[in-house]
Amino acid sequence: MDSMAEIRRKIDSGYTISVAAAMDNLVNVIKTKIKGHRSDMTNIPEMLLLQEYCCHQNPIICTTALRALCTFMLSNNYQNQLLIDWLVILNPQIKCRIGFIQEIFELIVFGLKNKENTNSNNINTLVDILIKIMDESIEDWHAIFFHMKISTHCDDHEFITGWLNVTKRLFKFIFLSQTSSNHRTSFVRLFVEILNCASDYDLLFEIYSWLQVDKLDDILFLNNFLGEFCDTIPDTLHETKYNLCLCVIQTSIQLIAHGFDPTSMFQRLNSLLILCPCASDVLLLCCSRILSLCSSKFVLKTIDFCLNVVKKYGCHKIIAQTVVASILQWNRTKLIDDDKMAMILSTFNSDIAISRVCAKNHKLFPFLSSDSFLITSYSLIKLCPEFNNKQFISKWLSEINHTSDLLDNTMFNLYLAGLYLSKICDRSQQQIVLKLLNKQYLLPLISYALDLEISHYGRFDLMKVIPTAACKPENISLVINFIKRFENSDDEALNKLSINMYYDLWITEVRCYRFLLYCLSKDKPGWQWNVVKSYTIRKMVKSNPNSDLVSVLKQMLGFYIKHSMYLPLKFTLESLVDLCLAEYMNPESLLKVIDNNILDVHHPSVISSYCNLLMVLCNQTTENEKRSEFFKKLWSMVLHTNDSTVKCALKSLSNTDLETMTLGVLPKTFQSYPKVGTQLEDSEKLDLFNGPIPGECWVKFLQNINKSFINEAQMTLSVWLGRELEKYVIIRVQSDHEPKHLKHLSEQSIARGLMSFIVPKRKQMLDVDEDTKVTCLGVINGADKPMYPFDWGFLEKYVTEGPNSKLWKESVILIAKQSTKSTSAFRLLYKCYDHHSNFDTNQIKLLVTILYKVSNIIFHDLQKQFVTEVINGILNNIHETNSNNNLDVDLLCHILSEFKQTLQSPQTNMENVHFVCNILQNIWCTINLENKEILYAFLGCCIAMPADILKNLRPYPVQESMLPKFVILCCAQNFIYSNTSFDSLNECIQACNQFFKNYKFLYDTAIEVFKLEMFIPYHHEFIANFMIYLTSFTKKTNTLTNDLFDVLCSIFINLIVTLSGYASVSFTNNRKLNCSVFPVALATYSKNTSQSFRIIEWLKTMITISSLPEEYSKLFYCCLAAFKNDKCLLVWTNRKKIILH
């Protein structure tokens, strides 16, 4: 065997025979060293040499090396994936593209012929390489076409089917690319040949759906593309021919809009219609568009064509109206004389116009010829008078949202798409339509309407749902092509949206991460684009921090510093600090970059991140000396003259670990101690401290901090104190013996330092600073944690003094928060409920919440008075102003929520239960039912009430003005206690009869209450009990002479229809409608709740009852039929009756 030097010499000579022989020798050397591991590729020098020759400039050497590498790796039991990985890596470095392309095609063909040993993902990766080559260089297209041509073997059907699956992504890329039509046309006939051999035309229509036709060059290409198929698709493939006809119609419109003479196109369409008469309706709708687009010289020719179609094939009357409307618009130009117009109208009004030559309906492919059907559905929506009502649309969309079966139906999705295109809806309704639309119909809609949306309406709603359409794997490459259009746009408004779309695409499909990263790695000057870019990467860092983002962010940081882009700089610094926090980046290196490149770290865009970076350094640095320096630097910011700096520094300090900080790092102004005497009052015998302690420095901090930042300082200490209490306060039971000192705590304890200043028992105090005491109490309250065991009796003085004392309000809050854990605080709690008019909303909410927590003890009179007066005040405010003030409503709903918990708690004292129920009765008599928020909160309380108390809440005797409240409470009671009786429901009906109220009011009220979230747990039990009650009621009543049974059945029907998602139909006494819809609804409900057996038995029982009216027997027989014929649940016609009613 030759030496390595001799092998190199022969290869470097470049002679074909010498290179081939030497390459074989090189492979033989490698074979002696391989172990069959992945590491062979990098550990064996000869293997690295072989890869180096693959990238040689000499085509003979490069091609031979590639062939040797592929042959060797495929024959030596390596995973195919390893070869693919290396081809991906070598792709950018290989100079001989033709040889490389040849090897890839040979590998693809080899893979198709050896399916059992080939991973389809490997073939997909090879296709990705080819697409990348074509994307980077138009010069390689000819080589790819040549190898695609010679690799196409039509005589092997199994191979050609696999070959179509492999090449279809290549064809999609080629036909959808922005390259001129000359380059793309050469591939069309090859594409036609492969499709004809495989007899699979789905791809034709798929590509048609996504082709962009905003440029004439593309339209001409598309016209030729379809023309090839018109001549080759067999006439026996009727459905395929039909869909092709629809595609040709659309392309013809585009050409006519660009001024082309329609004569030849009409001739082609005439020949297609002979085979596909079903396409006539769509063709006429398109002619309606042509009449709006074409120049006047083609109008008469188009009208004659339309008349000919109507005479031969007939036309739907709504479509006839659409075409006539388009013709009439030319009346003002006097282009059409009176005789001609009379003939046109008589043709469209004749009997033949509404007859149909071909009534057969084709089952269309999901996004086949989508444009045509979007136009049809759009036209029908525009002609539907109900859709002029915004309230109708809102209700309609709401009902659809609860009818999931509809959303899988092709016709209905096209109808939704037509609704979107009609622009009848408002903006929020448009968003709902897009959300409801099945994902597989999104891209056809986007393809058809996107350019119109952007250019004509200036809307980006469709752009924003482009990534959502990628949830279908086959759409991903198409979606990426869409986004690339906007990424390369000159319009910055569109350009910046591409980033959002890439981000949403990544969220939808994790494999698209590299596209997003590639997009973000670009530097562009646009300010808006950079704001969106920096904000997007900010979201990425928060959701998925990783090392890939570091280099991109460093690049962005330099760019924004250089161009003084402060808002993007702010987002970028925040992202970098987060990566430091997650330990993907060294925080010290980032600090050096900022210190060396940013002159003013106190700039509003920089200071927050700068302080947070110092916080990260304080927490992550293990060297004590370095850590102290970082703490000192951060504390020095607290004394800066810049307001933003102080606030940011305090916020960052609150996130540091106080236990790693020595008090020596504090600025000198915070290190001295308050001037207080140490001798204690003899009468109180309080032994708190023997002298100043280090923890008292926090009092000095609160005294000396700039008063403008006292809230931030207080919040920082509250956070630290909260952590201290979480760590050291053990959950404890209440005790009558609470200590009056905190000497057992650490001298650096924040709690001990603050309490040493708050307790008013020092003798000879030189500085009685009540404002600081208030702040100290505020710190403890802000921690919102159980404090150390302590006797809070000293606060009684401030609580008793009331609002006259500065410390009153904070003392009340502290006592309230500590009362559930501290006996001394609980003893003072009742006093806190005085002077309620001086509390704000949050303090009232706290005191009400505490009442629930101590409801096992009988409420004090002060507490009862507090609740009564607060609620009366709220109700008076709402009543007097005749409006629902948000603060009042929010507070009342909070109180009702706490009442609900009080009633639900088994520990609540019964006297307190009666007090709460009396308050609720007052509320129920006063509130306005129009405020749904209060109504729902009140009904939530009803769930927790005993039945007798709930019954007493109802206004009795019933007055007409109180009838709605009576009915609501009766319905609620019956839903909750249906296992007891149905008396409440009967009382509802009697009350409605008493005041001659129509039953629609009763049905609507019952359903509204029934649908509330709080009653959902009662649904199944109520329906089961209702069926039992209906059976017993029917058996007891020999002659059903009154309306009671009728009403009960109607309520039952309405509830079932609501639960099964068919609630868009209004059920009154329309038996015909009931027989067509209710059986389907009942069958759906039974399937959803797994109660089919029980309901079938109930139906059989009902039918056997002799006194049952005939119309109900018929209805229940229909229900049984629905159970026997399950298909009725899936028939579109039934659903269409419901939704389009």
Order of alpha helices (4+ residues) and beta strands (2+ residues): alpha-alpha-alpha-alpha-alpha-alpha-alpha-alpha-alpha-alpha-alpha-alpha-alpha-alpha-alpha-alpha-alpha-alpha-alpha-alpha-alpha-alpha-alpha-alpha-alpha-alpha-alpha-alpha-alpha-alpha-alpha-alpha-alpha-alpha-alpha-alpha-alpha-alpha-alpha-alpha-alpha-alpha-alpha-alpha-alpha-alpha-alpha-alpha-alpha-alpha-alpha-alpha-alpha-alpha-alpha-alpha-alpha-alpha
